[in-house]
Amino acid sequence: MPATETSASYSPALPITASVSSVLSQDVLTTNTIPVDTESPSPVGPFVNPNSGGSGVAQVEALGLVTPSGAAGPLLSHIARNTNSPSGWVVTSLLGGITASEVMVGTQLGGQIIGFYIDSAGSPSPSPSVRSPASPRAAA
């Protein structure tokens, strides 16, 4: 067939299969020094704290299910930036070190950050844990 001719009789080998994979991520915390619960469907709830950097400087923080060595299970924890720590992050256990299986975070229209969790027994948090931007170091 000359190079200027085309063929309309092309038939691909059948069957044709296609595979697709998609992962959506908006907020990312990058560290390999915080052991989170890899079995949880929702082990980290990132959020932007508008005042965590001081003087109105916003930084990414998170509620997470952190599994320190020796713990009975993943502990509900607050993860915040800290340039003085080797990892760049500081982890603080919340609510007396309770264990949890999932964590979620949302931001209300007024800027209040609300954290929800499912405890290790499968019960949802009794009430939202609110963290106001005006007091960024208040307990979540």
C-alpha positions in Angstrom: 0.0 0.0 0.0 1.5 3.4 -0.9 2.2 5.8 2.0 -0.6 8.2 0.9 -3.4 5.6 1.1 -5.2 4.8 4.3 -7.1 1.6 5.2 -10.6 1.7 6.7 -10.4 -2.0 7.5 -8.4 -1.8 10.7 -9.7 -4.1 13.4 -8.0 -4.2 16.8 -7.4 -7.5 18.5 -10.4 -8.4 20.7 -11.2 -8.3 23.5 -10.1 -4.8 24.4 -9.6 -4.1 28.1 -9.0 -0.9 29.9 -8.0 -0.3 33.5 -8.2 3.0 35.3 -6.9 4.1 38.6 -7.5 7.5 40.3 -6.5 8.9 43.6 -7.7 12.4 44.7 -5.7 14.2 47.4 -6.1 17.9 48.4 -4.2 18.3 51.7 -1.0 16.4 52.2 1.3 16.1 55.2 4.7 14.8 54.2 6.7 13.0 56.9 8.0 9.5 57.5 8.4 10.0 61.3 4.8 9.9 62.5 3.4 6.4 62.6 -0.3 6.6 61.7 -2.8 3.8 61.7 -2.5 2.2 58.2 -5.6 0.0 58.8 -8.0 3.0 59.2 -10.0 4.1 56.2 -9.5 7.7 57.5 -6.3 7.9 59.7 -5.6 11.7 59.1 -7.8 14.7 58.9 -5.7 17.6 57.6 -6.9 21.2 58.0 -5.5 24.7 57.6 -5.1 26.6 60.9 -5.2 30.3 60.0 -3.1 31.3 63.1 -0.8 28.4 63.8 2.2 30.1 62.3 1.7 33.2 64.5 0.5 36.6 63.5 -2.2 35.2 61.2 0.1 32.9 59.2 -1.8 29.8 58.1 -0.3 26.4 58.3 -1.5 22.8 57.6 -2.1 20.8 60.8 -4.1 17.6 61.3 -6.0 15.3 63.6 -4.5 11.9 63.3 -4.6 8.4 64.6 -1.0 8.0 65.7 0.3 4.6 66.8 3.3 5.2 69.1 5.2 2.1 70.2 3.7 0.5 73.3 0.3 2.1 72.8 -2.8 -0.1 73.1 -4.1 1.2 69.8 -4.1 4.3 67.6 -4.3 7.5 69.7 -6.4 10.5 68.7 -3.7 13.1 68.3 -3.1 16.7 67.1 -0.3 17.0 64.6 1.2 20.5 64.2 4.2 22.1 62.6 7.3 22.6 64.8 10.5 23.7 63.2 12.4 22.8 66.4 11.6 19.1 66.1 13.7 16.7 63.9 10.6 15.7 61.8 9.2 19.3 61.6 6.1 18.2 63.4 4.9 17.8 67.0 2.3 15.2 68.0 0.1 15.7 71.0 -2.4 13.0 72.3 -5.9 14.4 72.9 -8.6 13.7 75.4 -6.5 11.7 77.8 -5.0 9.4 75.1 -8.2 7.8 73.8 -7.9 5.2 71.0 -9.9 5.8 67.8 -10.5 4.1 64.5 -11.3 7.1 62.2 -10.9 10.9 62.3 -12.4 13.6 60.1 -12.0 17.4 60.2 -14.1 20.2 58.7 -14.0 24.0 58.8 -17.2 26.0 59.4 -18.1 29.1 57.5 -17.0 31.3 60.3 -13.5 29.6 60.4 -14.0 27.3 63.3 -12.2 24.0 62.8 -14.3 21.0 63.9 -12.9 17.5 64.5 -14.9 14.3 64.6 -13.7 10.8 65.5 -15.0 7.3 65.8 -13.7 5.7 69.0 -12.2 2.2 69.1 -15.7 0.7 70.0 -17.2 2.2 66.8 -19.1 5.0 68.5 -18.9 8.6 67.0 -17.5 11.4 69.1 -20.1 12.6 71.6 -19.9 16.1 70.3 -17.7 18.0 67.8 -14.4 19.1 69.2 -14.2 22.8 68.2 -10.9 24.7 67.8 -11.4 28.3 67.2 -8.9 30.2 65.0 -8.7 32.8 67.7 -7.2 30.3 70.1 -5.1 27.9 67.9 -3.6 26.1 70.8 -6.8 25.2 72.6 -7.5 21.6 73.1 -9.3 20.0 70.2 
